[in-house]
Amino acid sequence: MTATTQNPTIQYRKPKPGKIYRSKLQGEMTPPSPDRDTLPKNFLLRVKEFGPEVAMRKKRYGIWQEYTWDDVYEHVTNFCMGLISLGLQKDDAVAIIGENDPEFYWAQIAVHSARGKTVGVFSDATPEELLYVLDRTRAVFLLAHDQEQVDKALAIKDRIPSIRKVIYWDDMGLWDYDDPLLASFEDIEALGREYKREHPNLFEELVAQTQREDVIILSMTSGTTSAPKFAMITNWQLVYGNAMNYRWVQAWREDNWLSFSPMAWLTEQAFGFTNFLLRGHQVNFPEGPETVQHDIREIAPAGLLFPSRVWENLASSVRFRISDSTWINRFLFKIFMPIAYQYADKEDRKEPIGIGLKFLRWLGEFAIFQPLRDKLGLTRARNALTAGAMLSPDVVRFFRAIGVELRQLYASTETFGTIHLPGDVRFETVGVLVPGVELKIAEDQEILLRTEARFAGYFEAPEKTGEVIDEEGWYYTGDAGYMDEESGHLIYLDRLKDMIELANGQSFSPQYIEGRLKFSPYIQDVMTIGGFDMTYVTAIVIIDFDNLARWAEKNGLSFTTFVDLSQKPEVYDLIEEIIAEVNRSLPEWQRIRKFVILHKQFDADEAELTRTRKLRRRTLQKKYGEILEAMYGDKESVVVRADVKYRDGRTGVVETALQVRTITKT
């Protein structure tokens, strides 16, 4: 692996010492050839190869609509020519805000083929957050999914002079809008058809000019501690990264891929969008977030990628629905789930499995597990992937027990890292190195990665680039971990800055404890707290209102609102028992001593979460400082006052007395 190419505008940091690890897997990784080293080149190869075959499907009004590769080619070329006719040039940025749809894919391929850059924006971004993206990336066009996203753009219209057109692809509710800034997707395609008549070979000529080092995506980092940056993603990062992982995440032509995780998240780009162009698998777009579970069952995809939070919610939902189901389903689950766990644990430890246990697991498969996977749409899920925050071993173990091999990726926006291999999923790890990736564990346990599948730096922020890359080409992840040298698996601990040392000198990982607690169907979110001046661990808990409301109704507990339910003594008793159960599996110094149930959910719009739903710990600790003081004092309750901004723009103040509960159960 060569050292990073020196750039005189970047001051790279000095290297840290540490042990270097390389892949133990057999076989070399074959780099892509020059005729396949960019995504647009691969697109034309797939069109030539599969032409009239189905490339993607989108469910609209309950009906799956199909698009062949030839159809996709027509949409892409027309849209590309349309943008060029409006002045799109090489290196221009085009922002896209909305849900995953065929038009999102078409627009990306079109812009990349013209050697431009796309910027995905999370669909729940506020107008101010959208303004931040457009301003920082100097975007010249904005694609807005529907009326909601168009309204955001129009709200900041006077502050985005660089935007030449706001282009929408779902016109529902927009028929009466009359603003010269607006244009429909079809309008741009019509311009493109006219432009193609005058320049019939231009698209193919542009694609031939694309280069592996072209920056094609500006991917916004999570921004857990500061303003988000924009990582410059090249063709080569995605194409080379796909080649590294292809043996372990094989995508075949006949596979169905579910495109649901946000395209603003680079992992979906790497394993969904990139695989579509390089391997030609069929991409399926659900009708919407509210129908995705039903649509998954119809698709039964071979591949899907969810953030860890979605898998956590799905596991909690399954367990709650079983408890709320018929007596026969509850009975079968109670009988066969311990058997399935025992079977999975023996597989994990590579222990022999007796004939009796195999037979009982086989019975459980027919009695409950196969029907359960069918309900979830996971009957053919060969590549069920998760990334983002570390997923609790409890969740991985649960899905393994019901017959879904959930595999974790460890990576970041900036680079590829490790992956669980099929048949080698270890609950407490995040997988192994694949050929093409090197890993170093520094003396302070920071994880460093080096690979050609790495970002080109932060957009217009060379000083930030130099902070995370050293002179030898190592990327500094900011994560803590260590290698299990016998198995070659990476053990992820937590963010270095989030590893907390208590007053007694003992350390703990907040994320690990939080993941264990979120396995409960009654806990939606949680933040554990400690510090050098604190002698024990505390927690702020967010209840899962829907599940807990049904539990309250079954137990005859009346309530009116989220706030009312959250502060019921019976609810505190339930949450205390859940925390006590997790405490029993933890060392004494890591156990939670006190907790508070918050009167509201953590909210990305209030900067409490990132758009990928990671906790902004510093913001939360500052905002809820009174709660922390109460938990580390002798108070039995605390009155909190919080400014609230409603979706319609109004603001208000919420004042609530929260209980402080000391854990007495052991």
TIMARKE-969009 format. One record per residue (C-alpha): x, y, z; chain. Coordinates in Angstrom, 2 decimals, decimal comma. Each point is the difference from the previous one (the first is absolute). Layout:
<rs>
       xx       yy       zz  chain
        X        Y        Z      A
...
</rs>
This chain:
<rs>
       xx       yy       zz  chain
     0,00     0,00     0,00      A
     1,50     3,29    -1,05      A
     0,12     3,08     2,18      A
    -2,44     2,78    -0,68      A
     0,75     2,26    -2,93      A
     1,41     3,20     1,40      A
    -2,04     3,13    -0,60      A
     1,77     3,29     0,83      A
    -3,30     1,55     1,20      A
    -0,47    -2,69     2,65      A
     2,11    -0,31     3,14      A
    -0,23    -3,72     0,80      A
     0,31    -1,05     3,62      A
     3,00    -1,95     1,29      A
    -0,49    -3,79     0,11      A
    -0,89    -1,80     3,23      A
     1,80    -3,23     0,92      A
    -2,05    -3,17     0,27      A
    -0,30    -3,61    -1,13      A
    -1,03    -0,50    -3,65      A
    -2,47    -2,72    -1,01      A
    -0,73    -1,34    -3,49      A
    -2,63    -2,36    -1,35      A
     0,42    -3,72     0,72      A
    -2,36    -0,94    -2,82      A
     1,31    -2,07    -2,87      A
     0,06     1,39    -3,52      A
     0,90     3,33    -1,49      A
    -2,38     2,80    -0,83      A
    -0,03     0,86    -3,71      A
    -0,18     3,78    -0,61      A
    -2,52     1,15    -2,64      A
     1,33     0,45    -3,54      A
     0,17     3,49    -1,61      A
    -3,20    -0,62    -2,00      A
    -1,86    -0,64     3,29      A
     1,63     2,48     2,37      A
    -2,90     2,48     0,18      A
    -3,68    -0,41     0,78      A
    -1,21     1,59    -3,29      A
     2,16    -2,40    -2,05      A
    -1,55    -2,92     1,84      A
    -3,47     1,43    -0,60      A
     0,45    -0,14    -3,78      A
     1,38    -3,54     0,29      A
    -3,10    -1,11     1,93      A
    -2,33     1,64    -2,53      A
     1,80    -1,81    -2,84      A
    -0,05    -3,28     1,96      A
    -3,58     0,01     1,33      A
    -1,88     2,53    -2,22      A
    -3,64    -1,26    -0,01      A
     0,25    -1,74     3,40      A
    -1,51     1,55     3,14      A
     2,43     2,28     1,85      A
    -2,21     1,50     2,71      A
    -3,52     0,04     1,39      A
    -1,92     2,67     1,83      A
    -3,29    -0,54     1,81      A
    -2,46     2,78    -0,82      A
    -3,60    -0,04     1,21      A
     0,34    -3,66     0,97      A
     1,33    -1,17    -3,37      A
     3,61    -0,92    -0,79      A
     1,18     1,94    -3,05      A
     2,98    -1,43    -1,88      A
     2,81     1,76    -1,84      A
     2,36    -1,87    -2,31      A
     3,64     0,91    -0,45      A
    -0,97     1,57    -3,33      A
    -2,63     2,10     1,82      A
     2,57     1,10     2,56      A
     2,42     0,93    -2,79      A
    -2,62     2,23    -1,63      A
    -0,84     1,79     3,26      A
     3,67     0,44     0,94      A
     1,16     1,30    -3,39      A
    -2,96     2,35    -0,38      A
     0,44     1,42     3,49      A
     3,76     0,34    -0,43      A
    -0,39     1,87    -3,29      A
    -2,71     2,15     1,55      A
     2,29     1,11     2,81      A
     2,84     0,66    -2,44      A
    -2,31     2,13    -2,12      A
    -0,65     2,06     3,14      A
     3,71     0,48     0,60      A
     1,16    -2,97     2,13      A
     3,79    -0,24    -0,23      A
     2,72    -2,32     1,24      A
     0,44     0,15     3,81      A
    -3,35     1,75     0,57      A
    -1,98    -1,26     2,99      A
    -3,64    -1,10    -0,17      A
    -1,87    -0,52     3,29      A
    -2,80    -2,58     0,35      A
    -2,47    -0,07     2,89      A
    -2,67    -2,67     0,27      A
    -0,81    -3,66     0,50      A
     1,65    -2,75    -2,05      A
    -1,64    -0,16    -3,43      A
     1,02    -0,91    -3,56      A
     0,35     3,73    -0,72      A
     2,65     0,26     2,74      A
     2,04    -2,70    -1,74      A
    -0,55     1,49    -3,46      A
     1,07     3,45     1,13      A
     3,16    -1,31     1,66      A
     1,09    -2,01    -3,03      A
    -0,73     3,00    -2,25      A
     2,04     2,44     2,09      A
     2,90    -2,42     0,49      A
     0,08    -0,66    -3,77      A
     0,43     3,74    -0,56      A
     2,87    -0,11     2,55      A
    -2,02     1,96     2,53      A
    -0,54    -0,69     3,71      A
    -3,18    -0,96     1,83      A
    -0,84     0,84     3,60      A
    -2,65    -2,08     1,73      A
    -2,01     1,82     2,68      A
    -2,03    -1,81     2,66      A
    -3,70     0,37    -0,76      A
    -0,81     1,21     3,53      A
     2,50     2,87    -0,18      A
    -1,33     3,43     0,98      A
     0,16     2,96    -2,41      A
     3,00     1,35     1,93      A
     1,81    -3,33    -0,27      A
    -0,76    -0,11    -3,71      A
     1,38     3,53    -0,32      A
     3,20    -1,11     1,75      A
     0,50    -2,78    -2,56      A
    -0,73     2,17    -3,03      A
     2,22     2,80     1,26      A
     2,99    -2,16     0,99      A
    -0,01    -2,13    -3,16      A
    -0,83     2,90    -2,36      A
    -2,64    -2,14    -1,71      A
    -1,40     1,33    -3,29      A
    -3,12    -2,19    -0,20      A
    -2,27    -1,46     2,67      A
    -2,17    -3,08    -0,54      A
    -2,90     0,00     2,43      A
    -2,17    -3,09     0,31      A
    -3,46     1,48     0,63      A
    -2,00     2,94     1,29      A
     1,50    -0,26     3,50      A
     3,54     0,29    -1,33      A
    -0,90     2,69    -2,53      A
    -1,52     2,08     2,80      A
     3,29    -0,20     1,90      A
     1,87     1,27    -3,04      A
    -2,46     2,85    -0,58      A
     0,28     0,99     3,68      A
     3,70     0,76    -0,55      A
    -0,34     1,11    -3,62      A
     1,51     3,45     0,58      A
     3,10    -1,51     1,63      A
     0,92    -2,54    -2,70      A
     0,96     2,16    -3,02      A
     2,27    -2,73    -1,40      A
    -2,96    -2,36    -0,58      A
    -1,12     0,27    -3,63      A
    -2,94    -2,36     0,26      A
    -1,86    -1,93     2,69      A
    -1,05    -3,19    -1,77      A
    -2,74    -2,20     1,48      A
    -1,01    -3,51    -1,04      A
    -3,28    -0,49     1,91      A
    -2,41     2,74    -1,04      A
    -2,84    -0,80     2,41      A
    -1,15     3,28     1,58      A
     2,24     2,07    -2,26      A
    -2,41     0,59    -2,90      A
    -0,80     3,58     1,10      A
     3,60     0,99     0,75      A
     1,15     2,68    -2,41      A
     3,62     0,87     0,67      A
     2,61     0,32    -2,76      A
     2,53    -1,73     2,27      A
    -2,01    -3,24    -0,14      A
     0,09    -2,67    -2,70      A
    -1,18    -3,59    -0,11      A
     2,24    -2,99    -0,69      A
    -1,94    -0,49    -3,25      A
     0,69     3,62    -1,00      A
     3,75    -0,60     0,25      A
    -0,28    -3,28    -1,90      A
    -1,89     1,81    -2,79      A
     2,84     2,53    -0,25      A
     2,43    -2,90    -0,11      A
    -1,77    -1,71    -2,87      A
     0,28     3,18    -2,06      A
     3,67     0,41     0,94      A
     0,72    -3,63    -0,95      A
    -1,24     0,57    -3,53      A
     2,75     2,57    -0,45      A
     2,62    -2,01     1,94      A
    -0,89    -3,68    -0,59      A
     3,28    -1,49     1,29      A
     0,77     2,45     2,78      A
    -1,08    -2,23     2,90      A
     2,26    -2,90    -1,04      A
     2,85     2,44    -0,61      A
    -0,40     1,48     3,49      A
    -0,08    -3,45     1,61      A
     3,20    -0,98    -1,83      A
     1,67     3,08     1,52      A
    -0,90    -0,90     3,59      A
     3,01    -0,84     2,15      A
     0,51    -2,09     3,10      A
     1,14     3,00     2,04      A
    -3,11     2,05    -0,83      A
    -1,83     1,14     3,13      A
    -3,60    -1,13    -0,58      A
    -1,60     0,29     3,46      A
     0,32     2,51     2,80      A
    -1,09    -2,05     3,00      A
    -0,92     1,88     3,15      A
     1,60    -1,36     3,17      A
    -2,18    -0,60     3,06      A
     1,26     3,05     1,87      A
    -0,41    -1,41     3,52      A
     2,36     2,58     1,52      A
     0,24     2,83    -2,55      A
    -1,52     1,29    -3,23      A
    -0,19    -2,73    -2,65      A
     2,77    -0,20    -2,58      A
    -0,30    -1,27    -3,56      A
     2,19    -2,97    -0,89      A
     1,04    -0,10    -3,65      A
    -0,86    -3,47    -1,32      A
     1,63    -1,09    -3,25      A
    -0,94    -2,59    -2,59      A
     2,99    -2,01     1,15      A
    -1,01    -0,08     3,65      A
    -3,31    -1,63    -0,91      A
     1,22    -2,22    -2,86      A
     3,12    -1,22     1,83      A
    -1,94    -0,42     3,25      A
    -2,57    -2,13    -1,82      A
     2,76    -2,19    -1,41      A
     1,43    -0,49     3,52      A
    -3,34    -1,11     1,44      A
    -1,57    -1,82    -2,94      A
     1,07    -3,48     1,09      A
    -1,72     0,53     3,33      A
    -3,08     1,99    -1,09      A
    -0,73    -1,65    -3,31      A
    -2,72     1,65    -2,07      A
    -1,32    -2,11    -2,86      A
    -2,01     1,15    -2,99      A
    -3,16    -1,78     1,23      A
     0,23     1,54     3,48      A
    -2,49     2,52     1,34      A
     1,42     2,91     2,01      A
    -2,20     2,12     2,23      A
     0,93     3,69    -0,27      A
    -1,33     1,57     3,16      A
     2,87     1,35     2,11      A
     0,62     3,67    -0,83      A
     2,13     0,71    -3,06      A
     1,53     2,83     2,02      A
     1,70    -2,82     1,96      A
     3,09    -1,18    -1,89      A
    -0,42    -3,64     1,03      A
    -3,20    -0,25    -2,07      A
     1,89     1,55    -2,90      A
     2,82    -2,55     0,35      A
    -2,06    -3,17     0,33      A
    -3,23     0,95    -1,81      A
     0,66     2,58    -2,72      A
     3,53    -1,21    -0,83      A
    -0,96    -3,69    -0,11      A
    -2,88     0,88    -2,31      A
     2,40     1,53    -2,51      A
     2,81    -2,54     0,37      A
    -2,00    -3,23     0,36      A
    -3,38     0,77    -1,52      A
    -2,21    -1,26     2,81      A
    -3,62     1,19     0,03      A
    -0,71     2,94     2,31      A
    -3,41     0,30     1,66      A
    -1,39     3,24     1,43      A
    -2,86    -0,33     2,53      A
    -2,99     2,29    -0,31      A
     0,93     1,89     3,15      A
     1,28    -0,33     3,56      A
    -3,46    -0,94     1,27      A
    -0,31    -2,96    -2,43      A
     3,56    -1,27     0,07      A
    -0,67    -3,02     2,24      A
    -2,84    -1,18    -2,25      A
     2,05     0,69    -3,14      A
     2,99    -1,93     1,35      A
    -2,20    -3,06     0,38      A
    -1,05     0,24    -3,64      A
     3,59     0,48    -1,17      A
     1,72    -2,50     2,34      A
     3,34     1,65    -0,91      A
     3,29    -1,84    -0,11      A
     1,76     3,14     1,16      A
    -0,90     2,89     2,27      A
     1,89     2,43     2,19      A
    -1,48     1,66     3,07      A
     1,66     2,26     2,56      A
     0,42    -1,67     3,38      A
    -2,88     1,99     1,47      A
    -2,47    -1,51    -2,52      A
     1,12    -3,55     0,83      A
    -0,33     0,81     3,72      A
    -3,53     1,28    -0,54      A
    -0,91    -3,02    -2,13      A
     1,25    -2,44     2,66      A
    -1,95     1,85     2,70      A
    -3,10     0,05    -2,19      A
     0,16    -3,75    -0,66      A
     0,38    -0,85     3,67      A
    -2,86     2,28     0,96      A
    -2,31    -1,33    -2,70      A
     0,68    -3,56     1,13      A
    -0,89     0,94     3,57      A
    -3,18     1,64    -1,33      A
    -0,89    -2,95    -2,26      A
    -2,16    -3,11     0,48      A
     0,75    -2,44     2,80      A
     1,22    -2,65    -2,44      A
     2,56     2,37    -1,56      A
     1,16     1,10     3,45      A
     0,30    -3,64     1,07      A
     1,99    -1,04    -3,09      A
     2,30     3,02     0,31      A
     0,61    -0,74     3,68      A
     0,82    -3,64    -0,76      A
     2,17     0,36    -3,10      A
     1,81     3,32     0,55      A
     2,30    -1,36     2,76      A
     0,80    -2,93    -2,30      A
     0,82     2,37    -2,85      A
     2,24     2,08     2,28      A
     1,83    -3,12     1,16      A
     0,49    -1,08    -3,62      A
     1,29     3,45    -1,02      A
     2,36     0,20     2,99      A
     1,55    -3,35    -0,86      A
     0,48     1,15    -3,59      A
     1,63     3,19     1,26      A
     2,40    -1,95     2,22      A
     0,70    -2,55    -2,79      A
    -1,21    -2,81     2,27      A
    -1,51    -3,27    -1,31      A
    -3,79    -0,04    -0,12      A
    -1,71    -3,23     1,03      A
    -2,69    -1,78    -2,03      A
    -2,65     0,71     2,65      A
     0,62     3,76    -0,07      A
     0,03    -0,02    -3,81      A
    -3,36    -1,79    -0,04      A
    -1,58     2,43     2,46      A
     1,33     2,99    -1,97      A
    -1,49    -1,59    -3,15      A
    -3,38    -0,28     1,70      A
     0,21     3,63     1,10      A
     0,80     1,00    -3,58      A
    -3,31    -1,37    -1,27      A
    -2,03     0,94     3,07      A
     0,94     3,66     0,32      A
     3,27     1,24    -1,51      A
    -0,73    -0,45    -3,71      A
    -3,47     1,61     0,31      A
     1,58     2,83     2,01      A
     2,65     0,66    -2,65      A
    -2,74    -0,03    -2,63      A
    -1,92     2,67     1,93      A
     3,19     2,09     0,11      A
     0,77    -0,55    -3,69      A
     3,35    -1,58     0,88      A
    -0,46    -3,48    -1,47      A
     2,67     0,58    -2,68      A
     2,19     2,55     1,82      A
     3,50    -1,23    -0,88      A
     1,59     3,42     0,52      A
    -1,70     1,50     3,07      A
     2,40     2,79     0,92      A
     0,27     2,60     2,73      A
     2,29     2,96     0,52      A
     0,13     3,30     1,83      A
     0,08    -0,21     3,78      A
     1,14    -3,28     1,57      A
    -2,88    -2,49     0,12      A
    -0,60    -1,73     3,32      A
     1,10    -3,67     0,10      A
    -3,51    -0,73     1,32      A
    -1,54     1,16    -3,28      A
     2,48    -1,91    -2,18      A
    -0,57    -3,12     2,12      A
    -3,79     0,40    -0,21      A
    -0,07     0,16    -3,80      A
     2,47    -2,87    -0,27      A
    -2,28    -2,08     2,23      A
    -3,04     0,56    -2,24      A
     2,04    -0,88    -3,09      A
     1,24     3,36    -1,32      A
     3,77     0,39    -0,16      A
     0,34     3,70     0,71      A
     3,47     1,17    -0,96      A
     1,64     3,17     1,27      A
     2,22     2,35    -1,95      A
     2,54     2,23     1,65      A
     0,74     2,99    -2,20      A
    -0,49     3,74    -0,22      A
    -0,86     2,59    -2,60      A
     3,72     0,41    -0,57      A
     1,12    -3,61    -0,46      A
    -0,80    -3,71    -0,03      A
     0,92    -2,22     2,94      A
    -1,14    -3,46     1,12      A
    -2,95    -2,31    -0,68      A
    -1,53    -3,18     1,40      A
     0,45    -2,88    -2,42      A
    -2,80    -2,46    -0,76      A
     0,18    -2,80     2,58      A
     2,44     1,94     2,19      A
    -2,20     2,48     1,88      A
     1,18     0,56     3,56      A
    -2,44     1,84     2,20      A
     2,53     2,21     1,78      A
     2,05     1,06    -3,07      A
    -0,35     2,07    -3,18      A
     1,66    -2,47    -2,34      A
     3,36    -0,58    -1,65      A
     2,30     1,85    -2,38      A
    -0,39    -0,78    -3,68      A
     2,90     0,10    -2,49      A
     0,71     3,62    -0,86      A
    -0,42     1,39     3,53      A
     2,67     0,45     2,68      A
    -0,78     0,79     3,62      A
     2,12     1,41     2,79      A
    -0,82     0,15     3,71      A
     1,77     3,00     1,51      A
     1,34     0,04     3,55      A
    -3,11     1,85     1,21      A
    -2,21    -2,71    -1,66      A
    -1,05     2,24    -2,89      A
    -0,88    -1,91    -3,18      A
     1,92     1,16    -3,10      A
    -0,81    -1,20    -3,54      A
     1,93     0,11    -3,27      A
    -1,38    -0,95    -3,42      A
    -0,34     1,29    -3,54      A
    -3,78     0,06     0,57      A
     0,29     3,26     1,91      A
    -1,46     3,47    -0,42      A
     1,92     2,77    -1,77      A
    -0,26     2,40     2,92      A
    -2,57     2,42     1,36      A
    -1,48     2,44    -2,50      A
     1,73     3,37     0,27      A
     1,35    -0,91     3,45      A
     3,64    -1,13    -0,38      A
     0,74     0,75     3,65      A
    -2,73    -2,46     1,06      A
     1,37    -2,60    -2,42      A
     3,46     0,27     1,54      A
    -1,45    -0,58     3,46      A
    -1,18    -3,51    -0,89      A
     2,67    -1,24    -2,43      A
     3,68    -0,39     0,77      A
     3,08     0,10    -2,22      A
    -0,11    -3,78    -0,53      A
    -3,59    -0,01    -1,23      A
    -1,70    -1,25     3,17      A
    -3,53     1,23     0,68      A
    -0,69     0,77     3,68      A
    -3,51    -1,26     0,76      A
    -0,34     1,46     3,51      A
    -1,31    -3,42     1,12      A
     1,42    -2,25     2,70      A
     0,42    -3,73    -0,44      A
     2,35    -2,98    -0,14      A
     0,60    -3,12    -2,07      A
    -0,77    -3,54     1,06      A
     3,23    -1,36    -1,44      A
    -1,14    -3,63     0,03      A
    -3,15     0,57    -2,08      A
     1,10     3,12    -1,86      A
    -3,18     1,80     1,04      A
    -0,10     3,66     1,02      A
    -1,55     0,82     3,38      A
    -1,54     3,47    -0,08      A
    -0,31     1,76     3,35      A
    -1,32     3,52    -0,57      A
     1,01     3,43    -1,22      A
     3,26     0,98     1,70      A
    -1,55     3,23     1,23      A
    -2,99    -1,92     1,40      A
     2,00    -2,57     1,99      A
    -0,68     1,19     3,53      A
     2,26    -0,32     3,03      A
    -1,70     0,21     3,38      A
     1,42     1,55     3,16      A
     1,18    -3,44     1,15      A
     2,20    -0,34    -3,10      A
    -2,16    -2,66    -1,66      A
    -1,16     0,55    -3,61      A
    -3,17    -1,00    -1,81      A
    -1,49     0,16    -3,49      A
    -3,34     1,86    -0,05      A
    -0,95    -1,36    -3,42      A
     0,32    -3,63     1,11      A
    -2,31     0,47     2,99      A
    -2,45     2,05    -2,06      A
    -0,18    -2,69    -2,66      A
    -0,82    -2,64     2,61      A
    -2,80     2,15     1,44      A
    -1,51     0,83    -3,40      A
    -0,54    -3,72    -0,60      A
    -3,03     0,42     2,24      A
    -3,22     0,71    -1,95      A
    -0,88     2,68     2,57      A
     3,12     2,15    -0,38      A
     0,37     2,06    -3,17      A
     3,17     1,84     0,93      A
     2,34     0,49     2,92      A
     3,08     1,99     0,90      A
     2,33    -1,22     2,74      A
     2,05     2,57     1,91      A
     3,17    -0,01     2,08      A
     3,19     2,02     0,41      A
     3,27     0,51     1,82      A
    -1,83     1,82     2,79      A
    -2,82    -2,55     0,23      A
     0,19    -3,22     2,00      A
    -2,74    -1,96    -1,76      A
    -1,94    -0,32    -3,28      A
    -3,43     1,55    -0,59      A
    -2,41    -0,02    -2,94      A
    -2,63     2,11    -1,74      A
    -2,61    -2,32    -1,51      A
    -2,45     0,62    -2,86      A
    -2,98    -2,36    -0,02      A
    -1,40    -1,63    -3,13      A
    -3,40     1,62     0,23      A
    -1,91    -2,31    -2,38      A
     1,15    -3,24     1,65      A
    -0,29     1,36     3,51      A
    -3,48     1,40    -0,70      A
    -1,22    -3,47    -1,04      A
     1,67    -1,48     3,10      A
    -1,79     2,59     2,17      A
    -3,37    -0,76    -1,58      A
     0,45    -3,76     0,53      A
     0,87     0,64     3,63      A
    -2,89     2,39     0,64      A
     2,23     3,05     0,43      A
    -1,72     3,21    -1,10      A
     1,93     2,93    -1,47      A
    -0,54     3,01    -2,22      A
     3,24     1,12    -1,64      A
     3,61    -1,02    -0,56      A
     1,01     2,10     3,01      A
    -2,68    -1,54     2,21      A
     0,88    -3,57    -0,95      A
     3,75     0,55     0,36      A
    -0,31     1,10     3,65      A
    -2,32    -2,76     1,23      A
     1,50    -1,90     2,98      A
    -0,91    -3,28    -1,72      A
     2,02     1,03    -3,05      A
     2,97     0,89     2,20      A
    -0,30    -3,44     1,62      A
     0,05    -1,68    -3,43      A
     3,02     1,99    -1,22      A
     1,82    -0,63     3,28      A
    -0,42    -3,74    -0,46      A
     1,36     0,23    -3,57      A
     3,03     2,00     1,17      A
     0,56    -2,39     2,92      A
     0,04    -2,95    -2,40      A
     2,69     1,64    -2,15      A
     1,91     1,03     3,15      A
     0,31    -3,65     1,02      A
     2,16    -0,68    -3,08      A
     2,31     3,00     0,62      A
     2,98     0,51     2,33      A
    -0,92     1,83     3,22      A
     1,52     3,34    -1,05      A
    -1,92     0,05    -3,34      A
    -3,44    -0,54     1,53      A
    -2,58     2,76    -0,20      A
    -0,87     1,32     3,48      A
    -2,63     2,62    -0,85      A
    -2,15     0,90    -2,96      A
    -2,58     2,51    -1,20      A
    -2,68    -0,59    -2,64      A
    -0,07     3,05    -2,24      A
    -3,32     1,69    -0,76      A
     0,69     0,09    -3,75      A
     1,88    -1,76    -2,74      A
     3,47     1,03    -1,11      A
    -0,47     2,09    -3,13      A
     2,32     0,65    -2,94      A
    -1,81     3,28    -0,67      A
     1,13     1,19     3,44      A
     3,61    -1,05    -0,72      A
    -0,23    -2,83     2,56      A
     0,63    -2,64    -2,69      A
     1,83     0,04    -3,30      A
    -2,03    -0,71    -3,16      A
     1,31    -3,58     0,20      A
    -1,50    -0,12     3,51      A
     3,26    -0,03     1,96      A
     0,01     1,71     3,40      A
     1,55     3,45     0,21      A
     1,32    -0,70     3,49      A
     1,51     3,38     0,73      A
    -3,17     1,79    -1,03      A
    -2,15    -2,36     2,06      A
     2,15     0,27     3,13      A
    -0,03     3,78    -0,21      A
    -3,72     0,21    -0,72      A
    -0,97    -2,38     2,79      A
     2,59     1,12     2,52      A
    -2,66     0,46     2,69      A
    -0,95    -3,68    -0,32      A
     3,62    -1,05     0,41      A
     0,37     2,17     3,08      A
    -3,12    -1,59     1,48      A
     1,18    -3,56    -0,67      A
     3,41     0,66     1,55      A
    -1,56     1,80     2,95      A
    -2,58    -1,11     2,55      A
    -3,04     1,22    -1,91      A
    -2,99    -2,26    -0,63      A
    -1,35     2,13    -2,84      A
     0,99     2,84    -2,28      A
    -2,05     2,64    -1,82      A
     1,12     0,45    -3,59      A
    -0,83     2,87    -2,30      A
     0,72    -0,36    -3,65      A
    -0,54     2,20    -3,02      A
    -1,96    -1,88    -2,64      A
    -0,30     0,91    -3,66      A
    -3,05    -1,51    -1,67      A
    -0,19    -1,04    -3,66      A
    -2,24     2,95    -0,85      A
     2,70     2,41     1,21      A
    -1,52     0,89     3,37      A
     2,14    -0,17     3,12      A
    -0,91    -0,77     3,57      A
     1,30    -1,13     3,36      A
    -0,61    -3,41     1,56      A
     0,27    -0,21     3,79      A
    -0,16    -3,42     1,63      A
     0,98    -1,63     3,29      A
     2,02    -3,15    -0,67      A
     0,62    -2,77     2,53      A
     3,55    -1,03     0,87      A
    -0,04    -3,75     0,68      A
     2,77    -1,82     1,85      A
     0,50    -3,62    -1,09      A
    -0,77    -2,24     2,98      A
    -0,55    -3,29    -1,85      A
     2,95    -2,33    -0,36      A
</rs>
